[in-house]
Structure formats: C-alpha cells, structure tokens
Amino acid sequence: MSEHFDPIPNELRPDPTWKPTPALEAEVAELLTHYPSDKARAASLMVLHAIQEAHGWIPQESVTWAAKKLGLSPINIYEIVTFYPMLQRAPVGKHHLKVCRTLSCALGGSGELHKHFCSLLGLDSRAHGPQTTKDGKYTVEFVECLASCGTAPVMMCNEDFYEGVSNAKADEIMAKCK
C-alpha cells in the first residue's frame, strides 16, 4: 500500500480569506529595516510573530506571503513554523491552556491536570496535539518545558504563567476565563 506524502499537513489549514492587512504590511516593512537586505532570513521569526499576532495563527497563505517578503522559498518559512511550538498552525481558542508535560511536571501531576481541563471542557485527554472546544473559546495543549521545574506542575493561560497548579487552582483559573 502506497501512502501519498502531503508536504503540508491538515493542521496547517488553508484560509483562502487570509490577506495581510495594511497594518501588517507596514509592521513587516518596518521589521525588515532592522536587518541587512542580504540577511532577510534572520527576520523570519519576527515576521511570523507579527502574522500570528495580527491573525491569531499562521495560515498556509501567510507562509507563502512571508517567504515572498523575505526572498525565500515557502519551505524555509514552513520549517520555522513547524519547529517552534509557540507558533500556531491552526486557530486556537480565546483561552489557550498550555500544560507542561516534561519530566518534572509529569512527576508533579501534569497528566492529571491535563485530564482535568479536558474533562471540564468535554475534550479527549488521550488525543494528541492541541484541542479546541466547539465554541472556539478554549484550547488545551500539552507543551514542552515551561522552565519552572521546581514548581511543578506549571501551565500557562494565554500569557499568564501559573505554578504548582492543583485541580482546585485549575478551577480558579477557569473561573477567571469566564
């Protein structure tokens, strides 16, 4: 049985409605002034952050657009998008719950914490990758090290960082999101 290789996985969902806004165009033009023209590749991550900040995630069409802006091939941008976990390849909920899964946090109970969030939100705790509720309000995701091993388990809700998160503390975090 031969399997077809798709270089762009389903998680990098096409969004044919994506177009760079004038504000994004201006921001990227400004970013590029900080890099020598022969070193535009160095701006790739900053351009991707600008796209994600403006759109909420990195649509396939924006990868092609960014590559053209930087004088690169789309694969050069795609490899960055797939390497860095902070770059979202699919839409995420308004409240993005990131639970650390590395060793210290796993030993501290992050698996149970992840299950607790999934249970509260009607998501499958055994599924791989980020999961978003049907209403688009919450995304729960296991992530790699959040750099606070001594205060495990740790998590983030959007940009807010939480240490020593018990199920009770998780419930408090969820209450703040409502």
N, C-alpha and C positions, 0 to 999 in steps of 0.2 A: 504494500500500500504506500503510495507516494503522497506526502503532505506538501501542500503549497506553502511556500515561505512568503509571508506578508511582512515587508520591512517596516510597516507602520502598524503597530498593534491596535486593537479596538479601543484600548484605553486612551489613545491619543485621538479622540473623537473629532471628526471633521466638523467644523462650524462654518458653513458657507456664508453665514451672515457676518463673520468677523471682518472688520476693516479697521485699520489703525485710525484713531481719532486724530484731529489736528493737534490736540494736546500731547498725545503720544509721539506723533511725528516730531513735534518741537522738542520734547524731552530727549528723544533719541538723538536728534541732531546736536543738542547741547552736550549729551554724553560723549558723542564722538569727537568733540573738540578737545577732550581731555586725553586723547590717545593719538600717537603719531599715525598718519594715514597708512603707513606700511605695517602697523601693528593693530589694526582694527579688530582682529580676532580677540585681543585682550579685553575688549569691551563686551564680548558676547554675554557673559553672565549678567552684567549690569543691564544690558538691553532686555534680556529675558526677565529680570526682576521688574523692569518697567512695564513690560507687557502683562505680566501676572498681576501687578498692582492695578493696572488700568482695566483688565478684563476678568480677573479672578482666577484664571488658569491659563495654560499655554495651548491654544488651539493649533492644529496642524498648519493652518494657513498662516499663522503668525511665525512659525518656524521658517517657512519659505520667505516671508517678508523680511524677517531679521537677517537671514542669510544674504539676501539681496542687498540690504542696507550695509552689511559688513563685507561684501565682496567675497563671500564664502559659499560653499555648497550646502544645501539643506542638511546633509548628513553631519556636517561639522556642528551645526546647532542642535540637531536631534541627539547627538551623543552627549551633549551637555545636559539637555532636558532629562534624559534617561539616567544620567549619573547622579545628579543632585536630588535628594529626596524632598527638599523644600520647594522644588518646582513641581507644580501640579499639572498632570497630564489629562485631567478630567475635572469637571466642575466639582467644587466641594461646597458643603453646607455653610450657612451663615456662621455656625459654631463648629469649628474644626477641632475635635478632641483627639490629641496625639498622645498615646500612651507608650512610654519607653518599654522596649522588650529585651534589652540586653541583660547580661547575666545578673548584675546586682539587682536590677529592678525585677527580673523574673523571680529571683530568690526572695525578694521583698513582697511579692504578690501581684505583680503587674498583670499576670494572666487572669487572675480573679477580677482585677479592676476592669480589664478589657471586657470580660464576660458580663460584669455588672452593667457597664454602659450599654453593651449590646442588648442585654435583657430589658433595660429601661426603655430603649428606643426601638425594640422589635427587630433587631438585626441579628444575623447569624454569626455567632462568636467564632465559628470554625472557618468562615470564609477568609480567603487571602486578599490582601490589599485593602484600600480604603473602601468603606461602605457609607452610603448616604441615605438618609431616610427619604421616603417617598415625597414628603413635603419639601425636601431640599433644605431643611433647617439645620440638620446635624450631619456631620461626617465623623465617623470613628475610625481611627487608624492606629495600628501598631507602627512605631517608628524606631529607628536605631538610636543609639545613645543620646540622651539629652544632657549629659555631662554633670550629673549630680548623684553619683553612685552612693555616696554616704547618706543620702536622704531618701532612699528608695521606698516605695515606687514613686516615680515622678511622671508628670504629664504636663501638657500644655493645652489650653483652650484658646485658640487663636494665638495671640502673642503673650498671653498671661501664663506664667510658669507656676506650677504647684509641686510641693514636695511632701513626702510622707502621706500620700493620698490613700485614705481608707475608703470603704464604701460609703460611710457616713459623710466624709468630706466630698466624695464624688457627688452625692445627692445635693450638697450645698452648692457645688459648682454648677450643677444642672439648674438649680433654682435661680441662680444669677442670670442664666441664659434665657429665661422665660420673659 
